[in-house]
């Protein structure tokens, strides 16, 4: 069991979701996030004062999958989020020690679904 965490551009979310559905990955958690990397941000003017904005809006996807779904999940995220520009995002894959479905008490890979 693995936890796939992806930080992507907000405008890429719909395309990533469509690619995940094509890969038969339906369960995910999505949250708004802010951060910076190589993009470093940008400078904008507000009422004549220059302000550096270095925390940019991102979307964080968390997807718990069984081991045989890791590659299809990662490939789907890449297909949906890749533009070839700096700031497309990052994917992290972490091991999951245990998963428990609260409703039924099922554990392990059966609980992930």
Buried (B, 14 or more C-beta within 10 A) or exposed (E): BBBBBBBBBEEBBEBBBEBBEEBEBEEBEBEEBEBEEEBEEEEEEEEEEEEEEEEBEBBBBBBBBBEEBBEBBBEBBBBBBBEEEEBBBEBEEEEBEEBEEEEEEBEEBEBBE
